[in-house]
């Protein structure tokens, strides 16, 4: 029987990841009632950080062997550039691994440079792993098709050396493109959506949709102030924030949230939780902070949006808690559609705010008479190569979907980004939704 010491490093990292994952399950099942909320929050965050880093060790070993060990056996090892290159690769991997820890220790009014650098390296790390794997697969396929009888000569060695070089070059190019794309202000997308049973007096009502701002280690007060200025310039009747506003506790990041107080939509500003609000374990304090800015959380509840022209005309705006609250067993929270729609008449239009597209799907299965659902969560994939995973994991990915005869779902690609300050294959968005009466 092989002992743990005899296992290769990749196998040891996989075992460590499995141990951490198992401890997460044990903590969730057996310690949930014994630890207070804040302690559970820290324990869960720490476990998730350790789990991610244990998995990343496997990839980091592959990166090191591909970009350093491969060349250590060649004439390049004697070059004066080789030592700085080894140091650069080591620092790159160290920063990528440290990114998750910044969420625990480096959150303030404005992002720290270290946090931005660490998360940029994490994004580049993901891209580099993808290209190393893809190019390696192409190389293996080429060898298979060329035939096993072919002798490995100088050309084969050159191809092996070119693989990491090409992967690094592609990674550098895409990282720069992603950073430049994410640094631009969100694009304003205007969408007209017909809403069944919407009163004619509310035709052309303007709703501005925000989602996935992710105030935290890489998004701070300056970016939020920019978003608020753009929203005010649109002069919406209603502003809605459909979750993942933050990645940190309210008290820690309170100074960064101040610009939200400038939102002044005449028919109100509303908020529903996303999964990241529950990761903070500080939802109650966030609700109180948002209320101080005249932003109303819709905690499995609804409000009647009354026409300014006719008090008899109205539609129901409802919001549900994010489904992650059920997974985390967050006391007093969880998606409750029946409670959220209580009092919403079938004679009036209903608009639902639900952070995750899967929650939108579940809501329509239970109540197909909902006229419009506004969601976020997917970030439009945020960056290559994560786009494909986000596409296949969500029933609605990004943009406008028609479901049945009289129902629409709109999924925002996100107003900022989570952690990694990059966007590839997606664009941050502030959505201007024009509600049209039939």
C-alpha positions as CSV (number, residue, x, y, z in Angstrom):
1,X,0.0,0.0,0.0
2,X,1.4,3.4,-1.0
3,X,1.9,5.8,2.0
4,X,0.9,9.5,1.9
5,X,4.6,10.5,1.7
6,X,5.0,8.5,-1.5
7,X,2.2,10.2,-3.3
8,X,3.1,12.8,-6.0
9,X,2.5,16.4,-5.0
10,X,-0.6,16.7,-7.2
11,X,-2.2,13.7,-5.3
12,X,-1.3,15.2,-2.0
13,X,-2.9,18.5,-3.0
14,X,-6.1,16.6,-4.1
15,X,-6.2,14.8,-0.7
16,X,-5.8,18.1,1.1
17,X,-8.6,19.6,-0.9
18,X,-10.8,16.6,-0.1
19,X,-10.0,16.9,3.7
20,X,-10.9,20.6,3.7
21,X,-14.1,19.9,1.7
22,X,-15.1,17.2,4.2
23,X,-14.4,19.6,7.1
24,X,-16.7,22.1,5.4
25,X,-19.5,19.6,5.3
26,X,-18.9,18.6,8.9
27,X,-18.9,22.2,10.0
28,X,-22.1,22.9,8.1
29,X,-23.9,19.9,9.5
30,X,-22.7,19.7,13.1
31,X,-21.3,23.1,14.1
32,X,-24.0,25.3,12.7
33,X,-26.0,25.4,15.9
34,X,-22.9,25.6,18.2
35,X,-21.2,28.6,16.6
36,X,-22.5,32.2,16.4
37,X,-23.1,33.6,12.9
38,X,-19.9,35.7,12.7
39,X,-17.7,32.7,13.7
40,X,-19.5,30.5,11.2
41,X,-18.9,33.1,8.5
42,X,-15.1,33.2,9.2
43,X,-14.8,29.5,9.4
44,X,-16.7,29.0,6.1
45,X,-14.6,31.7,4.4
46,X,-11.4,30.3,5.7
47,X,-12.4,26.7,4.6
48,X,-13.4,27.9,1.1
49,X,-10.1,29.8,0.8
50,X,-8.1,26.7,1.9
51,X,-10.1,24.5,-0.4
52,X,-9.5,26.7,-3.4
53,X,-5.8,27.0,-2.7
54,X,-5.4,23.3,-2.3
55,X,-7.0,22.7,-5.7
56,X,-4.8,25.5,-7.2
57,X,-1.7,23.7,-6.0
58,X,-2.3,21.1,-8.7
59,X,-2.5,23.7,-11.4
60,X,0.4,25.7,-10.0
61,X,2.7,22.6,-10.1
62,X,1.7,22.1,-13.8
63,X,2.4,25.8,-14.5
64,X,5.8,25.6,-12.8
65,X,6.8,22.4,-14.7
66,X,5.6,23.8,-18.0
67,X,7.2,27.3,-17.7
68,X,10.3,26.6,-15.6
69,X,11.2,23.0,-15.3
70,X,10.9,22.4,-19.1
71,X,13.5,25.1,-19.8
72,X,15.8,24.1,-16.9
73,X,17.0,21.1,-18.9
74,X,17.8,23.2,-22.0
75,X,20.4,25.9,-22.9
76,X,18.0,28.5,-21.7
77,X,18.8,27.6,-18.1
78,X,22.3,29.2,-18.5
79,X,20.8,32.5,-19.7
80,X,21.0,35.5,-17.4
81,X,17.2,35.9,-17.9
82,X,16.3,32.5,-16.5
83,X,16.6,33.4,-12.8
84,X,14.5,36.5,-13.1
85,X,12.0,34.4,-15.0
86,X,11.8,31.8,-12.2
87,X,11.3,34.6,-9.7
88,X,8.6,36.1,-11.8
89,X,6.7,32.8,-12.2
90,X,7.0,32.2,-8.5
91,X,5.7,35.6,-7.6
92,X,2.8,35.3,-10.1
93,X,1.7,32.0,-8.5
94,X,2.1,33.4,-5.0
95,X,-0.1,36.4,-5.8
96,X,-2.7,34.2,-7.5
97,X,-2.9,32.0,-4.4
98,X,-3.1,35.0,-2.0
99,X,-6.1,36.5,-3.8
100,X,-8.7,34.6,-1.8
101,X,-7.1,35.8,1.5
102,X,-7.5,39.5,0.5
103,X,-11.3,39.0,0.9
104,X,-10.6,38.2,4.5
105,X,-8.0,40.8,5.4
106,X,-7.8,43.6,2.8
107,X,-11.2,45.2,2.3
108,X,-11.6,49.0,2.6
109,X,-13.2,52.1,1.1
110,X,-11.0,51.8,-1.9
111,X,-9.2,48.7,-3.2
112,X,-5.6,48.0,-2.1
113,X,-3.1,47.7,-4.9
114,X,-2.1,44.3,-3.6
115,X,-5.7,43.1,-3.9
116,X,-5.9,44.3,-7.5
117,X,-2.6,42.7,-8.4
118,X,-3.5,39.4,-6.7
119,X,-6.9,39.1,-8.4
120,X,-5.3,40.1,-11.7
121,X,-2.9,37.2,-11.3
122,X,-5.7,34.9,-10.5
123,X,-7.5,35.8,-13.7
124,X,-4.3,35.3,-15.7
125,X,-3.7,32.0,-13.9
126,X,-7.1,30.7,-15.0
127,X,-6.4,31.7,-18.6
128,X,-2.9,30.3,-18.5
129,X,-4.1,26.9,-17.1
130,X,-6.7,26.8,-19.9
131,X,-4.1,27.4,-22.7
132,X,-1.6,25.0,-21.2
133,X,-4.2,22.3,-21.1
134,X,-5.6,23.0,-24.5
135,X,-2.2,23.2,-26.2
136,X,-1.1,20.1,-24.4
137,X,-4.2,18.3,-25.6
138,X,-3.6,19.4,-29.2
139,X,0.0,18.2,-28.9
140,X,-1.1,14.8,-27.7
141,X,-3.6,14.6,-30.5
142,X,-1.0,15.5,-33.0
143,X,1.4,12.8,-31.7
144,X,-1.4,10.2,-31.8
145,X,-2.4,11.1,-35.4
146,X,1.3,11.3,-36.5
147,X,1.7,7.7,-35.4
148,X,3.6,6.1,-32.5
149,X,6.3,4.9,-34.9
150,X,7.5,8.4,-35.7
151,X,10.8,9.3,-34.0
152,X,10.9,12.2,-31.6
153,X,13.5,14.5,-32.9
154,X,14.5,18.2,-32.6
155,X,11.1,19.3,-34.1
156,X,9.3,17.5,-31.2
157,X,11.4,19.2,-28.6
158,X,10.9,22.6,-30.2
159,X,7.1,22.0,-30.2
160,X,7.3,21.1,-26.5
161,X,9.2,24.3,-25.7
162,X,6.9,26.4,-27.9
163,X,3.8,25.3,-26.0
164,X,4.4,27.2,-22.8
165,X,5.8,30.2,-24.7
166,X,2.6,30.4,-26.8
167,X,0.4,29.9,-23.7
168,X,2.2,32.7,-21.8
169,X,2.0,35.1,-24.8
170,X,-1.8,34.4,-25.3
171,X,-2.3,34.9,-21.5
172,X,-0.5,38.2,-21.4
173,X,-2.5,39.5,-24.4
174,X,-5.9,38.4,-23.1
175,X,-5.1,39.7,-19.6
176,X,-4.4,43.2,-20.9
177,X,-7.5,43.1,-23.1
178,X,-9.6,41.9,-20.1
179,X,-8.2,44.6,-17.8
180,X,-8.9,47.3,-20.3
181,X,-12.4,46.1,-20.9
182,X,-13.3,45.9,-17.2
183,X,-11.8,49.4,-16.6
184,X,-14.4,51.0,-18.9
185,X,-17.6,52.4,-17.4
186,X,-20.5,50.0,-17.8
187,X,-22.4,50.2,-21.0
188,X,-26.0,51.4,-20.8
189,X,-28.3,49.0,-22.5
190,X,-31.9,50.1,-23.2
191,X,-34.5,47.3,-23.5
192,X,-38.2,47.6,-24.2
193,X,-40.3,44.9,-22.6
194,X,-44.0,44.5,-23.1
195,X,-45.7,43.7,-19.7
196,X,-49.0,42.0,-19.8
197,X,-51.7,43.8,-17.7
198,X,-49.5,46.8,-17.2
199,X,-51.9,49.9,-17.0
200,X,-51.8,52.2,-20.0
201,X,-51.0,55.1,-17.6
202,X,-47.7,53.3,-16.8
203,X,-46.6,52.8,-20.4
204,X,-42.9,53.8,-20.9
205,X,-42.2,53.5,-17.2
206,X,-38.4,53.3,-16.8
207,X,-36.7,50.8,-14.5
208,X,-32.9,50.8,-14.1
209,X,-31.5,47.4,-13.3
210,X,-28.2,47.0,-11.4
211,X,-26.7,43.7,-10.4
212,X,-23.4,42.1,-9.1
213,X,-21.6,45.3,-8.1
214,X,-19.5,43.2,-5.6
215,X,-18.2,45.9,-3.3
216,X,-15.1,44.3,-1.8
217,X,-11.4,43.8,-2.4
218,X,-11.4,45.2,-6.0
219,X,-14.4,47.4,-6.2
220,X,-14.7,50.4,-4.0
221,X,-16.4,53.8,-3.5
222,X,-15.0,55.5,-6.7
223,X,-16.6,52.8,-9.0
224,X,-19.9,52.9,-7.0
225,X,-20.0,56.7,-7.3
226,X,-19.5,56.4,-11.0
227,X,-22.4,53.9,-11.3
228,X,-24.7,56.2,-9.2
229,X,-23.9,59.1,-11.5
230,X,-24.8,57.1,-14.5
231,X,-28.0,55.9,-13.0
232,X,-29.1,59.4,-12.0
233,X,-28.4,60.6,-15.6
234,X,-30.9,58.1,-16.9
235,X,-33.6,59.6,-14.6
236,X,-35.4,56.2,-13.8
237,X,-38.8,56.0,-12.3
238,X,-37.6,52.9,-10.3
239,X,-34.1,51.5,-9.5
240,X,-33.6,47.9,-8.6
241,X,-30.5,46.1,-7.3
242,X,-30.9,42.4,-7.8
243,X,-28.2,41.0,-5.5
244,X,-24.5,40.7,-4.9
245,X,-24.0,44.3,-4.0
246,X,-21.3,43.3,-1.6
247,X,-18.7,40.8,-0.6
248,X,-18.0,42.1,2.9
249,X,-19.6,43.0,6.2
250,X,-21.5,46.3,6.4
251,X,-19.4,47.9,9.1
252,X,-16.1,47.2,7.3
253,X,-17.1,48.7,3.9
254,X,-19.7,51.3,5.1
255,X,-17.7,54.3,3.8
256,X,-17.7,52.8,0.2
257,X,-21.5,52.5,0.2
258,X,-22.2,56.2,0.8
259,X,-22.9,57.0,-2.9
260,X,-26.0,54.9,-2.8
261,X,-27.6,57.6,-0.7
262,X,-27.8,59.8,-3.9
263,X,-30.2,57.5,-5.7
264,X,-33.5,59.2,-5.8
265,X,-35.9,57.4,-8.1
266,X,-39.4,58.9,-7.6
267,X,-41.1,55.5,-7.3
268,X,-38.4,54.0,-5.1
269,X,-35.1,52.0,-5.1
270,X,-35.4,48.3,-4.2
271,X,-33.0,45.5,-3.3
272,X,-33.0,41.7,-3.1
273,X,-30.2,39.5,-1.7
274,X,-27.7,37.6,-3.8
275,X,-25.7,34.6,-2.8
276,X,-22.7,36.8,-1.8
277,X,-24.8,38.8,0.7
278,X,-25.3,35.5,2.6
279,X,-21.6,34.7,2.4
280,X,-21.0,37.8,4.5
281,X,-23.3,36.5,7.2
282,X,-24.3,40.1,7.8
283,X,-27.6,40.5,5.9
284,X,-29.5,42.1,8.8
285,X,-26.9,44.9,9.1
286,X,-26.9,45.4,5.3
287,X,-30.7,45.7,5.4
288,X,-30.4,48.4,8.0
289,X,-27.7,50.2,6.1
290,X,-29.6,50.2,2.9
291,X,-32.8,51.4,4.6
292,X,-30.8,54.4,5.9
293,X,-30.2,55.3,2.2
294,X,-34.0,55.0,1.4
295,X,-33.3,51.7,-0.4
296,X,-36.0,49.1,0.5
297,X,-35.0,45.5,0.8
298,X,-37.7,43.1,-0.5
299,X,-37.2,40.2,1.9
300,X,-39.8,37.7,0.4
301,X,-42.2,40.6,0.1
302,X,-43.8,43.0,-2.4
303,X,-44.8,46.6,-2.9
304,X,-47.5,48.1,-5.1
305,X,-46.0,50.5,-7.6
306,X,-48.7,53.1,-8.1
307,X,-49.1,55.1,-11.3
308,X,-48.2,58.8,-10.7
309,X,-51.1,59.6,-13.1
310,X,-53.8,57.4,-11.6
311,X,-53.8,56.0,-8.0
312,X,-56.1,53.2,-9.2
313,X,-53.5,51.9,-11.5
314,X,-50.6,49.8,-10.1
315,X,-48.5,46.7,-10.6
316,X,-46.9,44.4,-8.0
317,X,-43.1,44.5,-7.5
318,X,-42.0,41.5,-5.5
319,X,-38.6,40.2,-4.4
320,X,-37.4,36.9,-3.1
321,X,-34.3,35.9,-1.0
322,X,-31.5,34.2,-2.8
323,X,-31.7,30.4,-2.9
324,X,-28.2,30.2,-1.3
325,X,-29.8,31.2,2.0
326,X,-31.4,27.7,2.1
327,X,-28.1,26.0,1.3
328,X,-26.4,27.9,4.1
329,X,-29.3,27.4,6.5
330,X,-29.4,31.1,7.1
331,X,-31.9,31.7,9.8
332,X,-35.1,33.6,8.8
333,X,-34.1,33.6,5.1
334,X,-34.7,31.5,2.0
335,X,-36.7,31.8,-1.2
336,X,-40.4,31.9,-0.3
337,X,-42.3,32.8,-3.5
338,X,-45.7,32.3,-1.9
339,X,-44.9,34.9,0.8
340,X,-43.3,37.2,-1.7
341,X,-46.4,37.3,-3.9
342,X,-48.9,37.5,-1.1
343,X,-51.4,40.2,-1.9
344,X,-50.4,40.5,-5.6
345,X,-53.6,40.3,-7.5
346,X,-53.9,38.2,-10.6
347,X,-55.6,41.2,-12.2
348,X,-52.5,43.2,-12.1
349,X,-49.1,42.8,-13.6
350,X,-46.3,41.2,-11.5
351,X,-42.6,41.9,-11.7
352,X,-40.3,39.7,-9.6
353,X,-36.7,40.3,-8.5
354,X,-34.8,37.1,-8.1
355,X,-31.0,37.1,-8.1
356,X,-30.2,33.7,-9.7
357,X,-31.7,32.6,-13.1
358,X,-32.4,29.1,-11.5
359,X,-34.6,30.9,-9.0
360,X,-36.4,32.6,-11.9
361,X,-37.0,29.1,-13.5
362,X,-38.3,27.7,-10.2
363,X,-40.6,30.8,-9.8
364,X,-42.1,30.3,-13.2
365,X,-42.7,26.6,-12.6
366,X,-44.7,27.6,-9.5
367,X,-46.3,30.7,-10.8
368,X,-46.3,30.9,-14.6
369,X,-48.5,34.0,-14.4
370,X,-45.5,36.2,-13.4
371,X,-45.0,38.7,-16.2
372,X,-41.4,39.8,-15.8
373,X,-38.4,38.5,-13.8
374,X,-35.2,40.5,-13.4
375,X,-32.1,38.5,-12.5
376,X,-28.3,38.7,-12.5
377,X,-25.7,36.3,-11.0
378,X,-24.2,35.0,-14.3
379,X,-21.9,38.0,-15.1
380,X,-22.3,36.9,-18.7
381,X,-19.6,34.5,-17.8
382,X,-17.4,37.6,-16.9
383,X,-14.3,36.2,-18.6
384,X,-13.0,33.6,-20.9
385,X,-12.8,30.6,-20.4
386,X,-15.4,30.7,-17.6
387,X,-18.2,31.8,-20.0
388,X,-19.0,28.3,-21.1
389,X,-19.5,27.0,-17.5
390,X,-21.8,29.9,-16.7
391,X,-23.8,29.3,-19.9
392,X,-24.4,25.6,-19.2
393,X,-25.1,26.0,-15.4
394,X,-27.9,28.6,-15.8
395,X,-31.3,28.1,-17.5
396,X,-31.1,31.8,-18.6
397,X,-27.6,33.1,-19.3
398,X,-27.7,36.8,-20.2
399,X,-30.1,39.2,-21.9
400,X,-33.9,39.0,-22.6
401,X,-35.8,35.7,-22.8
402,X,-39.5,35.1,-23.6
403,X,-41.1,32.3,-21.7
404,X,-44.6,31.3,-22.8
405,X,-47.1,33.9,-24.1
406,X,-46.8,36.7,-21.6
407,X,-43.7,36.2,-19.5
408,X,-40.2,37.7,-20.0
409,X,-36.9,37.1,-18.1
410,X,-34.1,39.5,-18.2
411,X,-30.6,38.5,-16.9
412,X,-28.1,41.3,-16.3
413,X,-24.5,40.5,-17.2
414,X,-23.5,42.5,-14.0
415,X,-22.7,46.1,-13.3
416,X,-19.1,45.4,-12.2
417,X,-17.3,42.2,-11.6
418,X,-16.4,39.7,-8.8
419,X,-12.9,39.8,-7.6
420,X,-10.9,39.5,-10.9
421,X,-10.9,43.0,-12.5
422,X,-11.2,41.5,-16.0
423,X,-13.9,40.9,-18.6
424,X,-13.4,38.8,-21.6
425,X,-16.4,37.9,-23.8
426,X,-18.7,40.0,-21.7
427,X,-19.3,43.7,-20.8
428,X,-20.5,45.3,-17.6
429,X,-23.9,46.8,-17.9
430,X,-26.4,49.2,-16.5
431,X,-29.8,48.2,-17.9
432,X,-32.5,50.7,-18.8
433,X,-35.7,48.8,-19.0
434,X,-38.7,50.5,-20.6
435,X,-42.0,48.8,-19.5
436,X,-44.5,48.9,-22.3
437,X,-48.3,48.5,-21.8
438,X,-49.9,46.0,-24.2
